[in-house]
């Protein structure tokens, strides 16, 4: 009789959180063993102790699932499948961003919106996709009585292999990104799985989608003529920066800047773009995050100032060019890689010299003006501040190459 009741309670709890316990798995974290009951307790008191222990276990597991990074999504396919039946009711509520209607729907539907102590990742993804800020906030807080203790985890991957922050980055929703960060979303989570391009940070999503903007696709695409000589390199860098300074680009740069503030190893992410020869992506990331890059390594140790991130990147590019010359790269491939590296060098130096002025200009001109010529004229005056110094940098690069 005693064993039967204990096993019945245990069965109910395991149905909620699974039978696999792994100390490295935040979905099923370790929990303390059940304390033995004193021998003089009756069956009802012993059952109460067992129930208390399972309540403690549930709370440990629920807390871990609400706050830890969860990879992969453990939501059963049947639960997510039920969400699609709920969507016709959920979508108009999220369009309206009505908290009362969302809570009423959550309280009425039988499954699909929550499972395993949390609001399902796809439910939160849908909120982010529709930019339902108020509903998302209620879900992230999780204190409304109608939620019955369920709460959304901003760091839980959905079944398609990405996180809420990736969705917000794709939408360029600065307010949603700020909300997710307020509830401890990590900017360092990466996509994974067969449904997505693996290894992408939210920062990458924002950078890559910015590069798909019509202005950049139509005017910043690279051709051999663009990088045919040193002057062409300068002209190409000049053109990219002018395009990124247009008021229409502000929301994209603001999104990337915000993500960059929370992303680890920003210099490494920038270097990856430069090494791949992705000049437009490099320019977007440089201009948006120039403040963070400038301060990445600027600190003093033993009374000596360390180089900032721009100096680190410039030195890496110079070393990379030297390694190309010393390597086994074919003649044509060497020419392309070296030319792109020199162009990246000019780009990094340009932003290092004028990035603060450019950023101040972008922030002070948030609206699209009718007269494009006025915008360009203002930008030309700003850019003239630093392009005079590019000749020196270019000559320095050539001097190093002549010594190889």
C-alpha positions as CSV (number, residue, x, y, z in Angstrom):
1,X,0.0,0.0,0.0
2,X,2.8,2.5,1.0
3,X,4.8,1.6,-2.1
4,X,1.9,2.0,-4.4
5,X,1.1,5.6,-3.2
6,X,4.8,6.6,-3.4
7,X,5.1,5.3,-6.9
8,X,1.9,7.0,-7.9
9,X,3.2,10.4,-6.9
10,X,6.6,9.7,-8.5
11,X,4.9,8.7,-11.7
12,X,2.9,12.0,-11.9
13,X,6.1,14.1,-11.3
14,X,8.2,12.2,-13.9
15,X,5.5,12.7,-16.5
16,X,6.0,16.5,-16.0
17,X,9.8,16.6,-16.3
18,X,11.0,13.3,-17.7
19,X,12.9,10.5,-16.1
20,X,16.4,11.4,-17.3
21,X,18.5,13.4,-14.8
22,X,21.8,14.8,-16.0
23,X,23.9,17.1,-13.9
24,X,25.1,18.8,-17.1
25,X,21.6,19.2,-18.6
26,X,19.7,22.3,-17.4
27,X,16.4,20.8,-18.6
28,X,16.9,18.0,-16.0
29,X,19.2,19.4,-13.3
30,X,20.4,17.5,-10.3
31,X,18.2,17.6,-7.2
32,X,18.7,16.4,-3.6
33,X,17.7,12.8,-2.7
34,X,14.5,12.2,-0.9
35,X,14.9,12.2,2.9
36,X,13.9,8.9,4.6
37,X,10.7,9.2,6.7
38,X,10.9,8.6,10.4
39,X,9.6,5.0,11.1
40,X,6.9,6.2,13.6
41,X,5.0,8.3,10.9
42,X,1.7,7.0,9.6
43,X,1.0,6.5,5.9
44,X,-0.6,9.9,5.5
45,X,2.3,11.7,7.0
46,X,4.8,9.8,4.9
47,X,2.8,10.5,1.8
48,X,2.8,14.2,2.7
49,X,6.6,14.1,3.0
50,X,6.9,12.5,-0.4
51,X,4.7,15.2,-1.9
52,X,6.8,17.9,-0.3
53,X,9.9,16.4,-1.8
54,X,8.4,16.2,-5.3
55,X,7.3,19.9,-4.9
56,X,10.9,20.8,-4.1
57,X,12.1,18.8,-7.1
58,X,9.6,20.4,-9.4
59,X,10.7,23.9,-8.2
60,X,14.3,23.1,-8.9
61,X,13.6,21.8,-12.3
62,X,11.2,24.6,-13.2
63,X,13.7,27.3,-12.1
64,X,16.4,25.8,-14.2
65,X,14.2,25.6,-17.3
66,X,13.1,29.2,-16.8
67,X,16.6,30.8,-16.6
68,X,19.2,28.5,-18.1
69,X,20.2,28.2,-21.7
70,X,18.3,25.2,-23.1
71,X,19.6,23.3,-26.1
72,X,17.8,21.6,-27.9
73,X,14.1,22.3,-27.5
74,X,12.5,19.4,-25.6
75,X,8.9,20.3,-26.4
76,X,7.0,17.3,-27.8
77,X,6.0,17.6,-31.4
78,X,2.4,17.0,-30.4
79,X,2.5,20.1,-28.2
80,X,3.9,22.3,-30.9
81,X,1.5,20.7,-33.3
82,X,-1.4,21.8,-31.1
83,X,0.0,25.4,-31.2
84,X,-0.8,25.6,-34.9
85,X,-4.4,24.9,-34.1
86,X,-4.3,27.8,-31.5
87,X,-2.6,30.3,-33.9
88,X,-5.7,31.5,-35.6
89,X,-6.9,32.8,-32.2
90,X,-3.4,33.8,-31.0
91,X,-2.2,35.8,-34.0
92,X,-4.9,38.6,-33.9
93,X,-4.4,38.9,-30.1
94,X,-0.6,39.4,-30.6
95,X,-1.3,41.9,-33.4
96,X,-3.3,43.9,-31.0
97,X,-0.8,43.1,-28.2
98,X,-3.6,42.7,-25.8
99,X,-2.4,41.2,-22.5
100,X,-6.0,40.5,-21.1
101,X,-6.9,38.6,-24.2
102,X,-3.7,36.7,-24.2
103,X,-4.1,35.7,-20.6
104,X,-7.7,34.7,-21.2
105,X,-6.7,32.5,-24.2
106,X,-3.9,30.9,-22.2
107,X,-6.3,30.1,-19.4
108,X,-8.8,28.5,-21.8
109,X,-6.8,26.5,-24.3
110,X,-5.9,22.9,-23.6
111,X,-2.2,22.7,-24.4
112,X,0.0,24.2,-27.2
113,X,1.1,27.3,-25.3
114,X,3.0,25.8,-22.4
115,X,4.6,22.5,-21.4
116,X,7.2,21.3,-18.9
117,X,7.0,24.2,-16.6
118,X,7.6,26.9,-19.3
119,X,5.7,28.7,-22.0
120,X,6.8,26.9,-25.1
121,X,9.7,28.4,-27.2
122,X,7.5,28.6,-30.3
123,X,4.9,30.6,-28.4
124,X,7.5,33.2,-27.3
125,X,9.0,33.1,-30.8
126,X,5.5,34.1,-32.2
127,X,5.3,37.0,-29.8
128,X,8.7,38.2,-30.9
129,X,7.8,37.8,-34.5
130,X,4.7,39.9,-34.1
131,X,6.6,42.4,-31.9
132,X,3.9,41.9,-29.1
133,X,6.0,43.7,-26.5
134,X,3.4,43.7,-23.7
135,X,2.4,40.1,-24.1
136,X,6.0,39.1,-24.3
137,X,6.8,41.0,-21.1
138,X,3.9,39.2,-19.3
139,X,5.2,35.9,-20.5
140,X,8.8,36.6,-19.4
141,X,7.7,37.8,-16.0
142,X,5.4,34.8,-15.5
143,X,3.6,36.1,-12.4
144,X,0.1,36.6,-13.8
145,X,-2.3,34.1,-12.0
146,X,-3.7,33.0,-15.4
147,X,-0.3,31.6,-16.3
148,X,-0.5,29.1,-13.5
149,X,3.3,29.4,-12.8
150,X,4.4,29.0,-16.4
151,X,7.0,31.5,-17.6
152,X,8.9,32.0,-20.9
153,X,12.6,31.4,-21.1
154,X,14.4,33.9,-23.5
155,X,17.3,31.4,-23.7
156,X,15.4,28.3,-24.8
157,X,16.0,27.2,-28.4
158,X,12.9,26.4,-30.4
159,X,12.5,23.3,-32.5
160,X,13.8,25.1,-35.6
161,X,17.2,25.7,-34.0
162,X,17.2,29.4,-33.1
163,X,16.4,31.6,-30.1
164,X,14.0,34.5,-29.6
165,X,16.9,37.0,-29.9
166,X,17.6,35.7,-33.4
167,X,14.0,36.4,-34.4
168,X,14.2,39.9,-32.8
169,X,17.5,40.6,-34.7
170,X,15.9,39.5,-38.0
171,X,13.0,41.9,-37.3
172,X,15.4,44.7,-36.3
173,X,13.1,45.3,-33.3
174,X,15.3,47.3,-30.9
175,X,12.5,47.5,-28.3
176,X,12.0,43.7,-28.3
177,X,15.8,43.1,-28.1
178,X,16.0,45.5,-25.1
179,X,13.1,43.6,-23.5
180,X,14.8,40.2,-24.0
181,X,18.0,41.6,-22.6
182,X,16.1,42.9,-19.6
183,X,15.1,39.4,-18.8
184,X,18.6,38.0,-19.2
185,X,18.6,36.9,-22.8
186,X,22.1,35.9,-24.0
187,X,23.5,37.5,-27.1
188,X,26.1,34.6,-27.3
189,X,23.7,31.8,-28.3
190,X,24.2,30.3,-31.7
191,X,21.8,28.5,-34.1
192,X,22.1,24.8,-34.4
193,X,20.3,22.0,-36.3
194,X,19.3,20.9,-39.7
195,X,16.6,23.7,-40.1
196,X,19.1,26.6,-40.0
197,X,22.5,27.8,-41.0
198,X,24.4,26.6,-37.9
199,X,26.7,28.7,-35.7
200,X,25.0,32.1,-36.2
201,X,24.8,34.6,-33.4
202,X,21.9,37.1,-33.3
203,X,24.6,39.7,-34.2
204,X,25.3,37.7,-37.4
205,X,21.6,37.6,-38.3
206,X,21.3,41.4,-38.0
207,X,24.6,42.0,-40.0
208,X,23.7,39.7,-42.8
209,X,20.1,41.0,-43.1
210,X,21.4,44.6,-43.2
211,X,23.6,43.6,-46.1
212,X,20.5,42.5,-48.0
213,X,19.1,46.1,-47.9
214,X,18.5,47.4,-51.4
215,X,20.9,50.3,-51.0
216,X,23.8,48.0,-50.2
217,X,22.8,45.2,-52.6
218,X,22.5,47.7,-55.5
219,X,25.5,50.0,-54.7
220,X,28.0,48.1,-52.6
221,X,28.3,44.8,-54.5
222,X,32.0,44.1,-55.3
223,X,33.5,43.9,-58.7
224,X,37.1,43.6,-60.0
225,X,37.0,47.3,-61.1
226,X,36.1,48.4,-57.6
227,X,39.4,47.1,-56.2
228,X,41.6,47.3,-59.4
229,X,44.0,49.9,-57.8
230,X,44.7,51.8,-54.7
231,X,42.5,54.7,-55.6
232,X,39.7,52.3,-56.4
233,X,40.1,50.7,-53.0
234,X,39.7,54.1,-51.4
235,X,36.7,55.0,-53.5
236,X,35.0,51.7,-52.6
237,X,35.5,52.3,-48.9
238,X,34.3,55.8,-49.3
239,X,31.1,54.6,-51.1
240,X,30.3,52.0,-48.4
241,X,30.6,54.4,-45.6
242,X,28.5,57.0,-47.3
243,X,25.7,54.4,-47.9
244,X,25.8,53.3,-44.2
245,X,25.5,57.0,-43.1
246,X,22.2,57.4,-44.9
247,X,19.3,57.9,-42.4
248,X,17.5,54.9,-43.8
249,X,20.3,52.7,-42.4
250,X,20.0,54.0,-38.8
251,X,17.6,51.3,-37.5
252,X,19.9,48.6,-38.8
253,X,23.0,50.1,-37.2
254,X,21.1,50.7,-34.0
255,X,20.1,47.0,-33.8
256,X,23.6,45.8,-34.5
257,X,25.1,48.3,-32.0
258,X,22.7,47.0,-29.3
259,X,23.5,43.4,-30.0
260,X,27.3,44.2,-30.1
261,X,27.1,45.7,-26.6
262,X,26.2,42.2,-25.3
263,X,28.2,40.0,-27.6
264,X,31.4,38.4,-26.4
265,X,34.6,38.4,-28.5
266,X,33.4,41.1,-30.8
267,X,36.9,41.6,-32.3
268,X,37.0,37.9,-33.3
269,X,33.6,38.2,-35.0
270,X,34.9,41.2,-36.9
271,X,38.1,39.4,-37.8
272,X,36.2,36.4,-39.2
273,X,34.4,38.7,-41.7
274,X,37.6,40.4,-42.7
275,X,39.4,37.1,-43.2
276,X,36.6,35.8,-45.3
277,X,36.8,38.9,-47.5
278,X,33.3,40.0,-46.6
279,X,33.9,43.8,-46.9
280,X,30.3,44.9,-46.7
281,X,29.6,42.9,-43.5
282,X,32.9,44.2,-42.1
283,X,31.9,47.8,-42.8
284,X,28.4,47.3,-41.2
285,X,29.8,45.7,-38.1
286,X,32.7,48.2,-37.8
287,X,30.5,51.3,-38.1
288,X,27.8,50.0,-35.8
289,X,30.1,48.8,-33.0
290,X,33.1,51.2,-33.4
291,X,32.6,52.4,-29.8
292,X,32.8,48.8,-28.4
293,X,35.7,47.9,-30.6
294,X,37.6,51.1,-29.6
295,X,37.2,50.2,-25.9
296,X,37.6,46.4,-26.2
297,X,41.2,46.3,-25.0
298,X,41.7,49.9,-23.8
299,X,42.9,49.5,-20.3
300,X,46.1,49.9,-18.3
301,X,48.2,47.2,-16.8
302,X,51.3,48.1,-14.8
303,X,51.0,51.7,-15.9
304,X,51.1,50.8,-19.6
305,X,48.1,51.4,-21.9
306,X,47.1,48.4,-24.0
307,X,46.1,48.8,-27.7
308,X,42.5,49.3,-28.5
309,X,40.6,46.9,-30.8
310,X,41.3,48.9,-33.9
311,X,45.0,48.6,-33.5
312,X,44.6,44.8,-32.9
313,X,42.6,44.4,-36.1
314,X,45.0,46.5,-38.1
315,X,48.0,44.5,-36.9
316,X,46.1,41.3,-37.7
317,X,45.4,42.5,-41.2
318,X,49.1,43.4,-41.8
319,X,50.3,40.1,-40.5
320,X,47.7,38.4,-42.7
321,X,48.9,40.2,-45.8
322,X,52.5,39.1,-45.0
323,X,51.4,35.5,-44.5
324,X,49.7,35.6,-47.9
325,X,52.9,36.7,-49.5
326,X,54.8,33.9,-47.8
327,X,52.2,31.2,-48.4
328,X,51.5,28.9,-51.2
329,X,48.4,30.8,-52.5
330,X,48.0,30.8,-56.3
331,X,48.8,34.1,-58.1
332,X,45.2,35.0,-58.9
333,X,43.8,34.0,-55.5
334,X,46.7,35.9,-53.9
335,X,45.8,39.0,-55.8
336,X,42.1,38.9,-54.8
337,X,42.8,38.1,-51.1
338,X,45.6,40.7,-50.8
339,X,43.5,43.4,-52.5
340,X,40.5,42.7,-50.2
341,X,42.8,42.7,-47.2
342,X,44.2,46.1,-48.1
343,X,40.7,47.4,-48.7
344,X,39.7,46.1,-45.2
345,X,42.8,47.8,-43.8
346,X,41.7,51.1,-45.3
347,X,38.2,50.5,-44.0
348,X,39.3,49.8,-40.4
349,X,41.6,52.8,-40.4
350,X,38.9,55.1,-41.7
351,X,36.4,54.1,-39.1
352,X,39.1,54.2,-36.3
353,X,39.8,57.9,-37.3
354,X,36.3,59.1,-38.0
355,X,34.0,56.6,-36.4
356,X,33.0,58.8,-33.5
357,X,32.1,61.8,-35.8
358,X,30.2,59.5,-38.1
359,X,28.3,57.9,-35.3
360,X,27.4,61.4,-33.9
361,X,26.1,62.4,-37.3
362,X,24.0,59.2,-37.7
363,X,22.5,59.7,-34.3
364,X,21.7,63.3,-34.9
365,X,20.0,62.7,-38.3
366,X,17.4,59.9,-37.5
367,X,14.8,61.0,-40.1
368,X,14.9,60.5,-43.9
369,X,15.3,63.9,-45.5
370,X,14.1,64.7,-49.0
371,X,17.3,66.2,-50.3
372,X,19.8,63.5,-50.7
373,X,22.4,65.9,-52.0
374,X,22.4,67.8,-48.7
375,X,23.0,64.5,-46.8
376,X,25.9,63.6,-49.1
377,X,27.4,67.0,-48.8
378,X,27.4,66.8,-45.0
379,X,28.9,63.3,-45.1
380,X,31.6,64.3,-47.5
381,X,32.7,67.1,-45.1
382,X,32.9,64.5,-42.3
383,X,34.8,62.0,-44.4
384,X,37.3,64.5,-45.5
385,X,38.5,64.6,-41.9
386,X,40.1,61.2,-42.2
387,X,40.7,60.3,-45.8
388,X,43.7,62.5,-45.9
389,X,45.4,60.1,-43.6
390,X,44.7,57.0,-45.7
391,X,47.7,57.6,-48.0
392,X,50.1,57.2,-45.0
393,X,48.4,53.9,-44.0
394,X,48.5,52.6,-47.5
395,X,52.2,53.5,-47.9
396,X,53.0,51.8,-44.5
397,X,51.3,48.6,-45.8
398,X,53.3,48.7,-49.0
399,X,56.6,49.3,-47.0
400,X,55.8,46.1,-45.0
401,X,55.1,44.1,-48.1
402,X,58.3,45.3,-49.8
403,X,60.2,43.8,-46.9
404,X,58.7,40.3,-47.3
